[in-house]
């Protein structure tokens, strides 16, 4: 809890939303350097895509009005340093949509609205924009003036805190969770989403792919989760008390999640799932050293980097880390049987 966080690391775990930003040059000793503050309201849960040498950000949420945001910003490194520039607004307030890049185009799928009391994916907070967490849009960064264009919705369960990635020109959408779910007068809270989908931009068609082997979600949104142009790496997770299907059925969770500290009963997981896009199969990789969900994650070559997230707290290599940890992990990715079709 917060008390232990402050006891173990005084001043490291501030409360509230921030506008601070940092960069790290992994080729130059891995030193963190501050960048100019984020120019919008302090928030979390932004969605990000990388196009060329720039990062594009939209949305997010906070605990003060308007609670959920539409505005966007581009961060780029120029000769005189890092610069923020405003972008066209998202069509509606959105938090934790998953974004992927193909060429100059950014595709965005899903996400939630927020009203300071709950997150919503069935619709926006007013109930007027249906299927919010299944909406699918595209923006061409070469023609920003045209803004976002809505495409055919994902046929699956509306979701947020899910993963998405582009492989060989197709877009994969994996897992996540629903917003607050009420059916027939019963409030099920947040439900795990297990149905997964592939979108082909060439034919504008969605295809259902294999469901998750264990009902776990809350995967990272990332500028890259792909290893070897084939495998999606999905670290961490959380298993809710119910699963919501694309048919709008409420079902029981299934499978046994793994936990570094099961005695904490945080519900958070240290699983690392791997999805093979060529064989439509899930496997697993080495487990995380602590239970976590939605860690910032980037795969770069045969290396994977994890930063922050939401954890159940714990100790890694003798050092304590709290709920929102100041933990930066580096891992190596390799096939167990190189040169084979695993």
PALO-418295 format. One line per field, with one value per residue (C-alpha): x, y, z; residue number from 1. Coordinates in steps of 0.05 Angstrom, whole numbers, plus 5000, padded with zeros to 4 digits. Example, Ala and Ser with C-alpha at 12.3 -4.5 7.8 and 13.67 -1.06 7.14 Angstrom:
<atoms>
px	5246/5273
py	4910/4979
pz	5156/5143
num	1/2
</atoms>
This chain:
<atoms>
px	5000/5018/5045/5095/5113/5131/5168/5210/5222/5205/5186/5188/5112/5077/5001/4960/4967/5030/5053/5126/5163/5230/5272/5326/5382/5394/5456/5488/5489/5414/5410/5342/5335/5275/5237/5189/5126/5065/5026/4956/4920/4955/4927/4941/4917/4938/4943/5007/5033/5101/5107/5179/5216/5155/5106/5032/4988/4913/4862/4871/4833/4838/4796/4775/4731/4725/4751/4765/4800/4799/4859/4924/4997/5059/5127/5187/5262/5289/5357/5339/5309/5243/5181/5106/5056/4980/4943/4871/4824/4800/4725/4704/4736/4776/4822/4867/4850/4902/4939/4983/5021/5024/5064/5040/4972/4953/4897/4860/4813/4771/4780/4736/4700/4704/4661/4700/4659/4667/4696/4649/4659/4587/4576/4603/4583/4519/4496/4492/4554/4542/4597/4650/4701/4693/4701/4757/4789/4847/4887/4937/4994/5012/4943/4929/4880/4832/4827/4804/4761/4717/4723/4682/4676/4710/4657/4684/4669/4677/4742/4797/4865/4878/4938/4942/4998/5012/5045/5055/5004/4949/4925/4917/4873/4883/4847/4830/4772/4703/4680/4628/4580/4506/4461/4388/4397/4460/4525/4583/4634/4692/4697/4755/4754/4782/4760/4814/4812/4852/4837/4861/4866/4870/4800/4772/4751/4754/4769/4763/4826/4840/4813/4862/4881/4869/4818/4868/4871/4896/4954/5001/4987/5053/5088/5115/5099/5124/5185/5214/5158/5114/5104/5062/5090/5037/5067/5026/4951/4890/4833/4766/4708/4669/4681/4638/4633/4618/4549/4538/4538/4568/4610/4657/4733/4774/4846/4896/4936/5006/5026/5094/5062/4996/4992/4981/4915/4922/4892/4950/4990/5062/5046/5077/5035/5062/5016/5043/5010/5030/5001/4945/4970/4986/5046/5083/5150/5189/5147/5156/5192/5131/5056/5037/4987/4989/5064/5092/5125/5169/5202/5264/5301/5314/5305/5242/5234/5180/5168/5119/5049/5004/5032/5014/5080/5140/5215/5259/5333/5329/5293/5221/5172/5102/5035/5059/5132/5195/5217/5250/5262/5302/5294/5323/5277/5298/5265/5275/5288/5320/5311/5249/5175/5159
py	5000/5074/5073/5019/5054/5117/5078/5039/5095/5164/5213/5161/5147/5215/5214/5245/5253/5282/5319/5298/5261/5227/5194/5142/5130/5055/5062/5112/5079/5080/5147/5178/5251/5298/5322/5381/5371/5343/5404/5378/5366/5316/5246/5172/5119/5155/5116/5120/5103/5112/5137/5147/5185/5215/5191/5206/5210/5215/5213/5189/5200/5236/5245/5316/5343/5327/5260/5231/5267/5274/5317/5292/5312/5293/5287/5292/5302/5361/5395/5440/5384/5349/5386/5377/5395/5391/5340/5334/5312/5241/5238/5225/5221/5157/5121/5061/5050/5006/5037/5007/5035/5011/5058/5129/5106/5098/5049/5054/5001/5000/5041/5066/5129/5150/5193/5192/5132/5078/5061/5046/5004/4983/5057/5124/5151/5183/5119/5152/5124/5049/4996/5046/4992/4959/5022/5022/5083/5104/5168/5182/5223/5249/5281/5303/5355/5299/5275/5207/5162/5108/5038/4974/4959/4899/4844/4822/4842/4918/4926/4969/4953/4905/4893/4906/4896/4896/4835/4826/4880/4851/4879/4833/4852/4810/4807/4864/4879/4908/4971/4967/4912/4909/4855/4842/4885/4850/4889/4844/4900/4892/4827/4794/4794/4730/4734/4756/4784/4797/4854/4855/4927/4904/4872/4911/4846/4820/4746/4714/4679/4633/4654/4663/4597/4628/4682/4738/4808/4878/4871/4927/4978/4987/5016/4945/4878/4836/4791/4762/4791/4735/4730/4777/4780/4794/4804/4806/4806/4803/4753/4784/4746/4739/4734/4772/4738/4770/4739/4781/4721/4724/4662/4639/4651/4592/4568/4580/4644/4647/4692/4711/4728/4691/4707/4781/4761/4821/4783/4807/4757/4745/4704/4721/4695/4689/4688/4657/4694/4640/4580/4615/4586/4612/4592/4620/4651/4658/4690/4760/4770/4804/4806/4862/4886/4938/4951/4996/4946/4951/4895/4918/4865/4807/4851/4869/4927/4934/4998/5011/4983/4965/4912/4878/4902/4859/4853/4844/4830/4855/4921/4937/4961/4987/4988/5036/5015/5053/4987/4982/4911/4887/4816/4776/4741/4678/4616/4553/4515/4564/4547/4504/4517/4518
pz	5000/4999/5070/5054/4989/5027/5081/5031/4981/5008/4953/4897/4896/4889/4886/4830/4755/4724/4661/4669/4614/4608/4553/4557/4507/4510/4467/4515/4582/4594/4629/4640/4618/4627/4566/4562/4603/4568/4545/4559/4626/4672/4659/4649/4600/4536/4472/4431/4362/4331/4259/4236/4290/4323/4377/4371/4433/4443/4499/4570/4635/4701/4764/4747/4692/4635/4663/4593/4536/4460/4446/4415/4413/4373/4406/4360/4369/4330/4326/4384/4427/4440/4417/4427/4372/4375/4333/4308/4363/4368/4348/4421/4490/4496/4544/4531/4459/4424/4366/4312/4253/4181/4138/4150/4177/4250/4265/4332/4361/4423/4486/4542/4566/4639/4684/4750/4775/4722/4654/4596/4534/4514/4498/4520/4588/4560/4527/4458/4424/4422/4417/4438/4455/4387/4344/4294/4262/4218/4210/4155/4186/4117/4115/4186/4162/4141/4213/4237/4192/4222/4192/4202/4276/4307/4313/4380/4452/4463/4503/4531/4563/4505/4460/4385/4336/4261/4229/4155/4139/4184/4250/4311/4370/4434/4500/4546/4592/4588/4622/4678/4655/4676/4648/4668/4730/4754/4757/4738/4742/4694/4655/4620/4544/4513/4440/4391/4321/4258/4209/4137/4112/4040/4042/4101/4135/4206/4222/4291/4314/4372/4441/4498/4532/4601/4615/4629/4601/4616/4567/4546/4492/4457/4396/4385/4417/4358/4358/4294/4251/4278/4353/4397/4468/4522/4592/4656/4663/4708/4713/4729/4761/4695/4620/4570/4502/4433/4439/4501/4547/4617/4631/4685/4683/4661/4667/4723/4722/4751/4809/4837/4904/4909/4983/4965/4930/4883/4825/4782/4743/4723/4661/4594/4536/4466/4405/4340/4282/4232/4269/4307/4372/4442/4483/4542/4558/4624/4678/4704/4770/4799/4787/4739/4688/4633/4638/4585/4538/4477/4437/4400/4361/4409/4471/4509/4557/4611/4651/4707/4704/4762/4808/4873/4902/4915/4916/4854/4864/4936/4921/4939/4885/4898/4862/4808/4808/4789/4757/4689/4664/4605/4578/4521/4472/4436/4406/4446/4381/4332/4259/4271/4265/4340
num	1/2/3/4/5/6/7/8/9/10/11/12/13/14/15/16/17/18/19/20/21/22/23/24/25/26/27/28/29/30/31/32/33/34/35/36/37/38/39/40/41/42/43/44/45/46/47/48/49/50/51/52/53/54/55/56/57/58/59/60/61/62/63/64/65/66/67/68/69/70/71/72/73/74/75/76/77/78/79/80/81/82/83/84/85/86/87/88/89/90/91/92/93/94/95/96/97/98/99/100/101/102/103/104/105/106/107/108/109/110/111/112/113/114/115/116/117/118/119/120/121/122/123/124/125/126/127/128/129/130/131/132/133/134/135/136/137/138/139/140/141/142/143/144/145/146/147/148/149/150/151/152/153/154/155/156/157/158/159/160/161/162/163/164/165/166/167/168/169/170/171/172/173/174/175/176/177/178/179/180/181/182/183/184/185/186/187/188/189/190/191/192/193/194/195/196/197/198/199/200/201/202/203/204/205/206/207/208/209/210/211/212/213/214/215/216/217/218/219/220/221/222/223/224/225/226/227/228/229/230/231/232/233/234/235/236/237/238/239/240/241/242/243/244/245/246/247/248/249/250/251/252/253/254/255/256/257/258/259/260/261/262/263/264/265/266/267/268/269/270/271/272/273/274/275/276/277/278/279/280/281/282/283/284/285/286/287/288/289/290/291/292/293/294/295/296/297/298/299/300/301/302/303/304/305/306/307/308/309/310/311/312/313/314/315/316/317/318/319/320/321/322/323/324/325/326/327/328/329/330/331/332/333/334/335/336/337/338/339/340/341/342
</atoms>
